[in-house]
Structures are given as structure tokens and as C-alpha cells.
């Protein structure tokens, strides 16, 4: 294995010049803490590691010999055991005999979770005062292995596909002080973003290629992160479940109804299996679920949850049964905008079944209400959305709320309360 590591180090894959769009996420280096970049496959984690690499290279005055990159999806490393990881160090010091063992090195370990027991090797590197940067396509890497096995010796960054704001930056479109013409461009680009999404490889390609790429991404998550990782009793049921979930973006779902629909397709499934599968999909960052706002754990458990996908482009290219596709795409995009900065997101529903899409806790005990509607031009729709927000504001003792639409902008004042109607292109540009 040492010879394989030696070959990989000699290839100096990350030392080659590369043009990429820098991501907006800032990173902080703390002594003896690993930095983990977690997210769905193909969202740009490796490129972000390269962004960190280039930053360190500039700080190190262009000397790459202190920087070590290994992609553990390399087929030459298939079947690698944790006990063999030390041979990476052996190979490095053989290639750099003048490098003292007290020198601080920076290790970039891409998709490290493929090696069971990897955390002990990383802990050893940290104890030797090296810098460690990890990537993984599993939330478990973030929530369990890092948090428990490494005993708080890590920081984490969640990586998503490009946001609307990052797309504009990548395309050099002006958005900070837009004039009338710029606003028209932003509105048009938003509609395109809702259909194309933000996966880096899908930008600038033809629609058929984009569709194929996005379908391949879902298939890869199903194979590697669901079927190979968890070995479900019926792999085909996972494919059917994913298709079903994709067509429910922004909608309420329950285990009972989901199980019934899959059984109606001739699949032998049960509620415990579907519950586990939903956890697997969440772990892979393909889908997210939003519970009802309640202090009761039981209430959050028994009430339906709302479902969202990692990328609106995936929803657009995979869904066929959405009755309000534009509304689902916009709501999914607003969810992702909120999820980038908060894991605690809920929906509100009162006794009259009036719902507010998102309730987001802020500092202290503050809450933010965000409702999403394509348009308020229909009097019936306008009345429904406003009454739902007023009900939530009264129940939660709030004076303000936000209503995100595709194009409209106004301020609604009713009984001392204010509803800020925001066009989505403007709302999504806020940090």
C-alpha cells in the first residue's frame, strides 16, 4: 500500500493549475482541529478543498511540499484498512527525507469516510500538530463520527450546490445595486435557476446533458450512499421511494401514506423500513424534512413533515406529478436559502389547518416567519396567505413576517402587524 500512496503523492493532482469559481463559505483554522466539508455528491466539496489548498499555498509562498492530497475514491485504494493509513506518512517521508517530523503538514483527505476507522488516523495527525481537511458525502461523518469519535476536535462546513447569489457571481451579473434593467435580468435568471439548479457541472451545458447529469447524480446517491452503504432488503424500493419523494417537494408526507403508495406499486415494504430509508436519504443530503413547530417531541413525530430536495434543478428534471411546479420549485429554493444558515426550520399550522411554510429560530427566543407564494394576484390566494401569516403572528406574538413571491413587492399592514412582500430574486440575495 505504501507504493500506491507513493504513486498518488507523486502525481501531485492538486498541484496542477485549476480555474474554478470560489465558493462563498469562509473557513477558520484552529490549532489541533480538523476542518470537515460535508455535502451531497458533486456539489463542489473537492473544489472547495482546492480553494483552501490554494489559500495555504499562497500563505506558504508557493511551496506545495507541505500539502498532501489523497482522494479515497481512487480505485487503487479500494479495500484500504484503517491500519494501513500510516503508510501514507511513510510514503511522504520517503519522498521528502529532508522534511523533519516536527514540520507542520496539511492533509487533504477527500471522501475519507470510505475507510472504516479513519478517525483514529486523523486524531493521530492532529496530535502531531498537522492540519487536516476532510470531505465526505454523508451527514453521519458530521454528526456521529466527527462529534463522538474525535471528541470535539473538529469544525465542519456544510457544502450545497451553488446558491442563486453564487450563480450570479459566477456569471459576473451585477446584483448589489441593480437598476431597472438589471432587475429584469435578475428576474429572468431566477426563473432559469429554478429549473437548472446549482450543481457546478450542470452550468453552461445543454438541457439534455443537464438532465442526464442530474439523473446520474441521483442514481449515484442511490447506489453508493443508500444501497451499498446500508444494504436494504429491496434495493428497487429505494429507487421508487426516491422518485416518490422527488414528486412531493414542498408537500406534506407521512410514513403511512408513503408506505401505502409503494405497496400500491407492488413493493413489499413496511413503515420501519421506510423510516430508516428516509434517514438514509437525509444522511446523504439528497432530501430534507421539516417538522411542525411544537415543543412536544410527540407532536413533531406524529404530524406530517414537509419534504425538500437538495437542488431545485433535480426537482424540475425528476418530478412529473407536481400540480404547482413553479410554486414547488420556489418554495424548495427558499428552504435551501434558509437551510444554508440554520438546521432548525419548522412549519406552522393552526387549528384551522392554515399553514406557514417556514418558522426559523433566531437569536435568543426570536422567530422569523417566511411564507412562499408564486403570486398574490388571485384574491383567494392573497387572502389565504395573509390569514395564515396573521394566525401564526398572533400565536407566536410576532409583529412582522415575510412573504416571498416570484416578482411582487409591497408592504401589508393589518391590525398593527406588517407583512413584507418580497420578490424572490431580492430575498435570495440576502445573506
C-alpha positions, 0 to 999 in steps of 0.5 A, spaced: 500 500 500 505 504 501 507 504 493 500 506 491 500 512 496 507 513 493 504 513 486 498 518 488 503 523 492 507 523 486 502 525 481 501 531 485 493 532 482 492 538 486 498 541 484 496 542 477 493 549 475 485 549 476 480 555 474 474 554 478 469 559 481 470 560 489 465 558 493 462 563 498 463 559 505 469 562 509 473 557 513 477 558 520 483 554 522 484 552 529 490 549 532 489 541 533 482 541 529 480 538 523 476 542 518 470 537 515 466 539 508 460 535 508 455 535 502 451 531 497 455 528 491 458 533 486 456 539 489 463 542 489 466 539 496 473 537 492 473 544 489 472 547 495 478 543 498 482 546 492 480 553 494 483 552 501 489 548 498 490 554 494 489 559 500 495 555 504 499 555 498 499 562 497 500 563 505 506 558 504 509 562 498 508 557 493 511 551 496 506 545 495 511 540 499 507 541 505 500 539 502 498 532 501 492 530 497 489 523 497 482 522 494 479 515 497 475 514 491 481 512 487 480 505 485 487 503 487 485 504 494 479 500 494 479 495 500 484 500 504 484 498 512 484 503 517 491 500 519 494 501 513 493 509 513 500 510 516 503 508 510 501 514 507 506 518 512 511 513 510 510 514 503 511 522 504 517 521 508 520 517 503 519 522 498 521 528 502 527 525 507 529 532 508 522 534 511 523 533 519 517 530 523 516 536 527 514 540 520 507 542 520 503 538 514 496 539 511 492 533 509 487 533 504 483 527 505 477 527 500 471 522 501 475 519 507 469 516 510 470 510 505 475 507 510 472 504 516 476 507 522 479 513 519 478 517 525 483 514 529 488 516 523 486 523 523 486 524 531 493 521 530 495 527 525 492 532 529 496 530 535 502 531 531 500 538 530 498 537 522 492 540 519 487 536 516 481 537 511 476 532 510 470 531 505 465 526 505 458 525 502 454 523 508 451 527 514 453 521 519 461 523 518 458 530 521 454 528 526 456 521 529 463 520 527 466 527 527 462 529 534 463 522 538 469 519 535 474 525 535 471 528 541 470 535 539 476 536 535 473 538 529 469 544 525 465 542 519 462 546 513 456 544 510 457 544 502 450 545 497 450 546 490 451 553 488 446 558 491 442 563 486 447 569 489 453 564 487 450 563 480 450 570 479 457 571 481 459 566 477 456 569 471 459 576 473 451 579 473 451 585 477 446 584 483 448 589 489 445 595 486 441 593 480 437 598 476 431 597 472 434 593 467 438 589 471 432 587 475 429 584 469 435 580 468 435 578 475 428 576 474 429 572 468 435 568 471 431 566 477 426 563 473 432 559 469 435 557 476 429 554 478 429 549 473 437 548 472 439 548 479 446 549 482 450 543 481 457 546 478 457 541 472 450 542 470 452 550 468 453 552 461 451 545 458 445 543 454 438 541 457 439 534 455 446 533 458 443 537 464 438 532 465 442 526 464 447 529 469 442 530 474 439 523 473 446 520 474 447 524 480 441 521 483 442 514 481 449 515 484 446 517 491 442 511 490 447 506 489 453 508 493 450 512 499 443 508 500 444 501 497 451 499 498 452 503 504 446 500 508 444 494 504 436 494 504 432 488 503 429 491 496 434 495 493 428 497 487 424 500 493 429 505 494 429 507 487 421 508 487 421 511 494 426 516 491 422 518 485 416 518 490 419 523 494 422 527 488 414 528 486 412 531 493 417 537 494 414 542 498 408 537 500 406 534 506 408 526 507 407 521 512 410 514 513 403 511 512 401 514 506 408 513 503 408 506 505 401 505 502 403 508 495 409 503 494 405 497 496 400 500 491 406 499 486 407 492 488 413 493 493 413 489 499 415 494 504 413 496 511 413 503 515 420 501 519 423 500 513 421 506 510 423 510 516 430 508 516 430 509 508 428 516 509 434 517 514 438 514 509 436 519 504 437 525 509 444 522 511 446 523 504 443 530 503 439 528 497 432 530 501 430 534 507 424 534 512 421 539 516 417 538 522 411 542 525 413 547 530 411 544 537 415 543 543 412 536 544 417 531 541 410 527 540 407 532 536 413 533 531 413 525 530 406 524 529 404 530 524 406 530 517 413 533 515 414 537 509 419 534 504 425 538 500 430 536 495 437 538 495 437 542 488 431 545 485 434 543 478 433 535 480 426 537 482 424 540 475 428 534 471 425 528 476 418 530 478 412 529 473 406 529 478 407 536 481 400 540 480 404 547 482 411 546 479 413 553 479 410 554 486 414 547 488 420 549 485 420 556 489 418 554 495 424 548 495 429 554 493 427 558 499 428 552 504 435 551 501 436 559 502 434 558 509 437 551 510 444 554 508 444 558 515 440 554 520 438 546 521 432 548 525 426 550 520 419 548 522 412 549 519 406 552 522 399 550 522 393 552 526 387 549 528 384 551 522 389 547 518 392 554 515 399 553 514 406 557 514 411 554 510 417 556 514 418 558 522 426 559 523 429 560 530 433 566 531 437 569 536 435 568 543 427 566 543 426 570 536 422 567 530 422 569 523 416 567 519 417 566 511 411 564 507 412 562 499 407 564 494 408 564 486 403 570 486 398 574 490 394 576 484 388 571 485 384 574 491 383 567 494 390 566 494 392 573 497 387 572 502 389 565 504 396 567 505 395 573 509 390 569 514 395 564 515 401 569 516 396 573 521 394 566 525 401 564 526 403 572 528 398 572 533 400 565 536 407 566 536 406 574 538 410 576 532 409 583 529 412 582 522 413 576 517 415 575 510 412 573 504 416 571 498 413 571 491 416 570 484 416 578 482 411 582 487 413 587 492 409 591 497 408 592 504 401 589 508 399 592 514 393 589 518 391 590 525 398 593 527 402 587 524 406 588 517 407 583 512 413 584 507 412 582 500 418 580 497 420 578 490 424 572 490 430 574 486 431 580 492 430 575 498 435 570 495 440 575 495 440 576 502 445 573 506 
